[in-house]
Amino acid sequence: MQQLSDISSRLKSLQETAMAEETPLKAKILLVLAIVYFLSPIDLIPDFIPVIGYLDDLIIVPTLIWLAFREIEKNAREKRAEALRSSAVGLNEPEQCEVMK
């Protein structure tokens, strides 16, 4: 029963991440695909085939989640770089830089 609760809370957190305003569209799509694929009764390889049936779930869902979080990290890095660039605008004059003293 604890495992079911853990899965439910993880799906809820993925859903919240997918619905967050600051999450990039590509990451939202990947997270929604991961949730839908996990909950969908239709698989690329049917689950009734021993071992291989569950293997596609164990590969596809984590890969989609990994790609989504990689996209979120990339977007966060770009925003930080843009913030640094915008805060550094106009500091090319020596009198404006304290380090130059």
C-alpha positions as CSV (number, residue, x, y, z in Angstrom):
1,M,0.0,0.0,0.0
2,Q,2.9,2.3,0.7
3,Q,4.3,1.8,-2.8
4,L,0.9,2.9,-4.3
5,S,1.0,6.0,-2.2
6,D,4.6,6.7,-3.3
7,I,3.6,6.3,-7.0
8,S,0.6,8.5,-6.5
9,S,2.7,11.3,-4.9
10,R,5.3,11.1,-7.6
11,L,2.7,11.3,-10.3
12,K,1.2,14.3,-8.5
13,S,4.6,16.1,-8.4
14,L,5.2,15.4,-12.1
15,Q,1.7,16.8,-12.8
16,E,2.5,19.9,-10.7
17,T,5.8,20.4,-12.6
18,A,4.1,20.0,-15.9
19,M,1.5,22.6,-15.0
20,A,3.9,25.2,-13.6
21,E,4.1,28.4,-15.5
22,E,7.9,28.5,-15.6
23,T,8.2,25.0,-17.1
24,P,9.1,25.1,-20.8
25,L,6.6,23.8,-23.3
26,K,8.8,21.0,-24.5
27,A,9.3,19.8,-20.9
28,K,5.5,20.0,-20.3
29,I,4.8,17.9,-23.3
30,L,7.4,15.3,-22.3
31,L,6.0,15.1,-18.7
32,V,2.5,14.7,-19.9
33,L,3.6,12.0,-22.4
34,A,5.3,10.1,-19.5
35,I,2.2,10.3,-17.3
36,V,-0.1,9.3,-20.1
37,Y,2.1,6.4,-21.2
38,F,2.5,5.2,-17.6
39,L,-1.3,5.2,-17.0
40,S,-2.3,4.1,-20.4
41,P,-3.4,0.4,-20.9
42,I,-1.9,0.6,-24.4
43,D,1.8,-0.1,-24.6
44,L,4.3,-0.5,-27.4
45,I,4.9,-4.0,-26.1
46,P,2.0,-5.6,-24.4
47,D,2.5,-6.3,-20.6
48,F,1.3,-9.9,-20.9
49,I,4.6,-10.8,-22.7
50,P,6.9,-12.0,-19.8
51,V,9.7,-9.6,-18.9
52,I,9.8,-7.7,-22.2
53,G,6.3,-6.4,-21.6
54,Y,7.3,-4.4,-18.6
55,L,10.7,-3.5,-19.9
56,D,9.3,-0.9,-22.3
57,D,7.7,0.8,-19.3
58,L,10.9,0.8,-17.4
59,I,12.8,2.4,-20.3
60,I,10.3,4.8,-21.9
61,V,8.8,6.5,-18.8
62,P,12.1,7.3,-17.0
63,T,13.7,8.4,-20.3
64,L,10.8,10.9,-21.0
65,I,11.1,12.2,-17.4
66,W,14.9,12.5,-17.8
67,L,14.5,14.4,-21.1
68,A,11.9,16.8,-19.5
69,F,14.1,17.6,-16.5
70,R,17.1,18.1,-18.8
71,E,15.0,20.6,-20.7
72,I,14.0,22.4,-17.5
73,E,17.7,22.6,-16.4
74,K,18.7,23.9,-19.8
75,N,16.0,26.6,-19.7
76,A,17.1,27.6,-16.1
77,R,20.7,27.9,-17.3
78,E,19.6,30.1,-20.2
79,K,17.6,32.3,-17.9
80,R,20.5,32.6,-15.4
81,A,22.9,33.5,-18.3
82,E,20.5,36.1,-19.7
83,A,20.1,37.6,-16.2
84,L,23.9,37.8,-15.9
85,R,24.2,39.4,-19.3
86,S,21.6,42.0,-18.6
87,S,23.1,42.9,-15.2
88,A,26.5,43.3,-16.9
89,V,25.3,45.7,-19.6
90,G,27.1,49.0,-19.3
91,L,30.0,47.8,-17.2
92,N,32.5,48.1,-20.0
93,E,33.8,51.5,-18.7
94,P,36.7,51.2,-16.2
95,E,35.2,53.7,-13.8
96,Q,32.1,51.6,-13.5
97,C,33.9,48.5,-12.3
98,E,35.0,48.3,-8.7
99,V,37.5,45.6,-9.6
100,M,39.5,48.0,-11.7
101,K,40.6,50.2,-8.7
